[in-house]
Amino acid sequence: LIVLGIASLLAWMNIPAVLIVPVVIIIVLCSVPNARMTMKRYRMYKDLMEESPGNDDDEETTMQVDKGSKNEQEQPANGTKEDCVALYQISKKHRLTQPTDSFCWTVFALEIAFLYIWPLVALFAIGNAFGGEMFLI
């Protein structure tokens, strides 16, 4: 529905179909890995629910031996196998490269030059001294 909504918005904005189709294809291709992971999680959860002992009518009572008493009696355990079943989603970020100090300083210098100094010079060059002073502050 989201893809159709975006395609409809682009069509409403009178963007040609030659541009809408590639945008829709890119969105769908970017969504495929997420959809695959969702299906894997769903199948895993479905398998866990089928294997859980709560579905069996002939559930065996788990017995535990009370070692603290003098006459070791068998008593029913408070927990069942169902308490041990869990589903965890673990995600981890992998950083393939880490920027060096020189790269960081270069990017910082370019940002200062293009996003601060260039507009400041342009404001003074067109004769907008008040705007340039306000931008300087």
N, C-alpha and C positions, 0 to 999 in steps of 0.2 A: 504494500500500500504506500509506503514511503517513496518507493521508486516511481510509482504512478503519480503521486502527488508532485514530485519534483518535475517529472516530464510534463505534467499538466501546467504547472507554473511556468515552465520554459515556453510551452506552446502559447499560453495566455500572453506572454511578453513578446509574442511574434518573432521568436527566434526560429530560424529555419530548421527543418527536420534533419538536415545534414549535420547540424551541431547537436541536436537533441539526442539522436541515436547513439553517438559515441559517449556522451555523458551518461546515458542510461546504462550502456554496456560497462563503462568503468565502475559505476556504482554497484552493479550486479557482481562484477568480478571481485570487487573489494569486500562484498558481503559473503561470498562463498566460504572463506575459511571460518568465519563466525558461525555460519549455518552448519557447517560440518561438525564443529566443536559442540554445538548445541545438540545435534543429533547423537553424537557419541555419548554425551552426558545423559541424554534421555534413555538411550539403550542400556547404559550402565545402571541407571537408577531402576529401570524396568527389570533388569536381571536380578538386582539386589532384592527387589520386592517379591519376585517369584521365589527366590531362595530363602526368604525370611521364614522363621518357624511359626510365625503368627498365622500363616495361611493353612497350616496342617491341623486337621481335627484330632489326630492322634498324637498330640504334643506330649513328649515325655517330661516328667517332672525332674528337674535337676536336683541331685542330692548332694549335700555337703556334710562332711564329718566334723563335728564339734570337738576339737582337740582339747579344749579347755576343761571339759568336764571329766569326772572320774570314769564314768561309764560311757565310752565313746558312742553316742547315739547318732543315727543318721537323721538329719533334719532337712526339710525342703529349703532350697536356697531362695533368697529374696529376689535375686536377679534371674533373668532368662537369657537365652541366646540372642534374643531380639535387642537387648540392651547393648550388645557388642557390635551391631551393624551400623556403619556410618558411611557417609559419602562426603569426601572432601574435594574441594576445588583448589588446586595450588597453581599459582602463576608466578613466573619468575622473569625478570627483565634481563636480557643479555645485551651488554654494551660491547659492540664489536670493536669500536675504536674510541679512544679518548683524546680530545683535542690537546695539542701541546700548548705550552705557555705562549710561544711566539704566534701561533695561530689566534689565540684569544686576544692578544694585544693588537694584532693586525685587524681583526674584526672590530674591536673597540675603536681603533683609530679611524677606520672607514665609517663607522656609525657617527662618530663625532664630526667627521669631515662632511658627510653627505646629509646628515639630519640636523646639524646645528650650524656649522660654519657657512655652508653654501646658502641656506635660506637667510642667514644673517647678512651676508654680503649682498645677496639679491635685494633684500629690503632696503639697504643703504644705497645700492646702485640705482634703484628706481626712484629714489628721492623720498622714501617713506622713513624719515629719521625717527619719528615717534614710534612707529611699528617696530623698527630695528632695535630701539632702546628697550621697548617692552619685551621683545623676544630675547634680548641679551640678558635680562633679569631672569 
